[in-house]
Amino acid sequence: MKLIQAAVLEQRENSRPYAQYRPLTLREVQLDAPGPGEVLVRITAAGLCHSDLSVIDGNRPRPVPMVLGHESAGIVEQVGAGVDLEIGQQVISVFLPRCENCAACATGGKLPCTAGTEANTAGTLLTGARRLQFEGHSVHHHLGVSAFAQYAVMDARSVVPVGNDVPPEVAAVLGCAVLTGGGALRNAARATGSEDVAIVGLGGVGMAALLVAVGQRTTGTILAVDSNTDKLAVAQELGADQVCTPQELQGRTASIVVEAAGHPKAFETALEATAVGGTLVTVGLPAPGAMSSIEPLSLTAGARTIIGSYMGSALPAKDIPYYEGLWRAGKLPLQQLVRTRPMAEINEALDELAEGRSVRQVLLPLDVGLRGD
């Protein structure tokens, strides 16, 4: 058992501003050694995502206490029995492990793994284990990862290796933002690069979708939509052909539309932007109970298709090497999306995320060794 520093969430439904009320506290927690099929990872970078925020504000209830963080890069330092990973290998975390045995896993990424979903909801690793303790009590894992820490023990099915030359802050976002946004295009919509594409919502996932659309574009045009004009300016710099606010849409449409805002009004805007015969892929996660209003006739008469996509309908072991290859080819400049900041500023970073002032913040843990046996 080792002692590490980690950001612990001890209660749900926290109030803003987070910089004042500080829902996440850096504490010394105990971390068990990896069991069979598990891996100890030294975290080098951890992205801050709305999926973390939704646990903090109570929109997505999870058991507490919990160490949050699910989008990360790190270095393998120890492996359990049966794990085929090299010590020193860089890996990225995946927030939904796949058991490869259930009916959902047989759908090729369309449906989330049943066992992985149950483990994520319960706050455990895929096997049902918990490897974190604080003051004599078990601490829950967030989405099988718990990356807001110096180290994490994960199921080996929650990590995918990448080259050690990929910068940690770039590698980290491959496992959530890029997997989700890029997968909405490649897997759910089957985009080839020749279609006109619109991205509605320019947070980390939306911007990642934009970069993937630009990276694989052949003849199609790209429209970026967001209410934040600063983000529209960034989208234009990153390769969007047109940008506008929802109010400025004015009849502009695309054959493939990705909704990445997770807001009912954004879904309505995305449907408005979907051309006749087009496809809308929604990857945003709105609050439970949030409702949108649509006209069913627009689906029937316009032959439009709406697809829900979780984690970009991805098979991470297959998809992540594709995105790594795009990055190596200079066609996925993820470093332009990322702002790094120390883990000590995590509550301030939450406010920036909640207020929509950031694209992707990546937290850098203190590089301090393990203590203990």
N, C-alpha and C positions, 0 to 999 in steps of 0.2 A: 504493500500500500504506500502511495506517494502523496506528498502535499503539493498542491499547485494553486495558482491564483486563477479565479474564474469569476465571471459576472453572473450573480445569482438573482433570479426573480423570486421574491418570497410571497407576493400577494398578487391577485388579479384585479382587473378594473382599476388601473392606475390613472391618476389625473395629470393633466398638463398644467404648466410647463414641466417637462421631465427633468430639466436642469435644476429645477427647484425641489421637486418632490423625490427625485432620484430613485426610480423603481428598481434599477439594477445596481447592485452593490458588489464591488470587488472584494471577494472573501477568499480565505484560504480553505480549500476543500480537499477531501481525500479522494484519490483516484486509484482504483484497483488495477492490477496488472491485467493485460488482455487474456481472456480465456480462449478456448479452442475456437477457431474461425474468426478471431478478432485481431485488431491491430492497434498499437499505440502510435499516435501521430503527434509530432511537435507542430503546433499550429504556427504558421508564418504569416497568414493573412486571413481575415474573416470579413466577408461582406455583410452590410446591414440592409435588410430587406423588409418589405411590408409584412411578410409572413412572421417576422419577429415582432413587429409593431402590433399586429393583430392579437398576439398573445398578451402583450403588455396592456393594451387598452381593453381587453376582455371580449373583443369581437370573435375570437376563436379560443374558447376556453381550453386550457390545458392544466394538468395537475402541477401543483407547486409544493415545495421549492423546485426550481428548474434552472439549469444553465442553458441559456438561449444560444442562438447562432447555428446556422445550417449551411451556409455558403462559405467554403473555406479551401485553403491550400495548406499543405504541410509536408513534413518529412517523416517517413516511416522510421521509427526508432526501436520497435520491438513487435514481434508477431507471435500469435498463438499457434497451436498445433493446426496443421492443415492449411495454412495461409501461404500462398505462392506469391509473395512480394519480397523485394530485396530491401534490406536495411539501407537507408540513405536515399531511397527512391522518393521522388515527389509524387504526391497523390492529391486529388481533389475530392471533396465530399459530395455525395449525392443525397438529396433530402428525402428520397423515397427508395429504400432498398427493395430488391426483387428476390423473392424466394425461388422463382423459376419452377414452382410446383403447382401453383393454383391455376384455376381457369382464367383468371384475369391476366396472369403472366403469359398465357398462351395467345393473347390478342395482339402481340407484337408492339406493345407500347400504348395501345389505344386506351386500355383500362389500367388504373393503378393496382399494384399488387395488393391482394386482400390481406395477407399476413403483414406486409409492410405498413399498410394503412392502420391496421389494428395496433401494431407496435407504436407507431407515431402518436396515435391518440392516447395510448396508455403511458407514454413517456419512457419507453424502454428501447433497448436495442432489438434487432429483429428476432433474436432468440427469446426475448422476454427478460433478459438480464439488465441490471442496473450496475454501473461501475463507479458511481459517484456517491460520496457521503459528506454530510456536514453536521457537526455537533451530534454525532451518533445516529443520525437519521438518513435514510436514502434520499438522494437528490435525483430528480427526473432528467432524462435526456430530451433535448429538443430535436425532433425529426431524425432521431438516431445519430445525431452529430454532436451538439453542444460545443460549438467552436469558439464561443467567446471565452476563451481560456488559453492558458499556455500550452496545455496538452489535452488530448481527447482520446478515449478508447472507443472505437467504432467497430461494428461488424464489417468484415472485409467486403461484404456486398454493398456497403455504403461508400466505397471509395473506388476511384478509377485512376490509374497511373498516367502521368504526363511527363514530358521531358523535363529534366532538371534545369534546363536553360530558359524555360518559360518563367517570366517574372511572377512572384507569388501573387501580387495584386491582380495580374491578368489571369493567372490560373484559377484563382478563387472564383471569379465571376463566370467561368465556364460551366460550373456545376449547377447554377440556378438561373441567373439572368439570361445567359446565352442559351442554355439547354431549353428553357421555357419559351423565350421569344423566338429564337431561331427555329425551334421545333414546331411552333405554330405555323410557320411558313413551310418548312421542308416536309414535315410529317403529316400534319393535319390538313393543310391546304395543298400540299404537293406542288409548291411553287417551283418553277424551273428557271426563273430569271427573265422570262419573256413577258410575264404578265405585269399589268399595272398594279401597284401595291399601295395601300394606305395603312399607316400606323396611327392608331388613336390612343393617346396616353404615352408620354415620353419620360417615364421613370426609367429605372434600370432595365427592366424587362423590355419595355417599348423601344428604348434606345438600342438595346442589343438586337432586337428584331430588325430595326432600321439598318444597323451595321451589316447584319447577315444579308438583308435584301440588297444592300449596295454591293456587298462582296460577291454575290452570285448573280448579279444583274447582267443580262445580255442586252435586251431591247426595251424592257419595261421601264415605266416611270414610277417614281416614288413620291407619295404625298405624306407629310407628317402633320398631325393634328394634336394640339394641346392648348389649354387656356393660358399657359405660362409662356409669355413671349420670349423670355430668356432661353427657355428650352427650345423654342422654335428656331432661334438663331443658331443654337448649337447643332440642331438637326440639319440645318442648311449647310453648315460647315462640314458635317459628316457625310453629305452626299444626297440629301433629299432634294428632289427637283422642285417641289412646291411645299410651302408650309402655310398653315392658317389656324386660326382659333375655330372652335366649333361654330361660333356665330358667323364666321366668314366662309363656311363651307360652300354655300351658294351653288348647290347642284354638282359640285365636283364629286366624282365617284371613281372606284377602282374595282377590278375584278376579284382581287383578294384584299380583305381588310382584316387587320389584327387589332383587337381591343385589349389593351394591356393596362387600363387604368383601374379596373376593379370598382367602378362606380356605375349606378344605374343610368345616369344621364350619358355617360361615356358610351355605354352599350347602345343607347338610342342613337347617338351621333354616329357610331360605327355602322349601324344598320342603314342609316340615312346615306352613308358614304358607299354602301355596297351596290355595285352596278347590277343591272338586270342580268340574271344568269350567274351572278357572282357568289362568292363564298365569304362569310364572316366567321372568323375564328376568335373565340373569346377565351382569354387566359387569365384575365384579372379575377381577383377573389373579393367580391363585395361583402359587406357585412351580412350575416345571416338575416333573412327576412327582407332584405332590400328588394324592391320591385321596379321593373321597367315597364313602360307602356309601348306596345308595338301594334301595328296594323297587320293582322294576319293576311289580308288580301295582297299586301306587298310581297309576301313570301310566295303565295300561290301564283298570282298573275305575273310576278317578276322572276319566277323560278329561282329564287334565292335560297341559299343553303346556310344554316347556322350550325357551327361545330363547337362543342365545348372541348377544351384541350387542357389536361392537367400535366404539368411538367413537360409541356411541348410534345406530348404523346411519344416520348423519347425512349430509346434503348440506350442508356448512357454509355455502356461499353462500346457501342457502335457509333453513336453520334458525337461524343466528345473528341475522338481522334479526327473527325471531319473538321470540327471547329478549330482544333489545334493546327490542322493543316492550313486552314484559311488564314490563321494568324501568322504562320510561318511564311505564307505567300505574300504577306503585307496587305491582305484584303479584309482584315478584321482588327482594326486599330483600337482595341479595347482600352488601352492605356489612356485614350482621350476621354473615356467615360468616368474614370476612377479618380477619386480624391482620397488619399490616405490620411489617417489621423490616429493618434494613440488610443489604445483601449481605455485609458483613463478618462477620455472624453466621450464615453459611450452614451451617457444621458443627454449631453448636449447634441450629439449626433442624432439621437431619436427625435428631438424637437425639429431639427433641420429636415429630417425625413418626413415627419408628420405634416410639416408646413409646405412640403413640395419644393423645397429650395435646393435639393440635391438630386443628382442623377444616380450615382452609386458611390457610397462611402465605404471604404475598406479599412477596417481596424487592424492595427498592428500590435499584437500582444508583446508584453515585456519578455525579452529573451533571457529568461532566468531558468536555471536547471531545476530538475525535480529534487525534492528532499524526501528522505525516508529510507525504508529498507530496500 
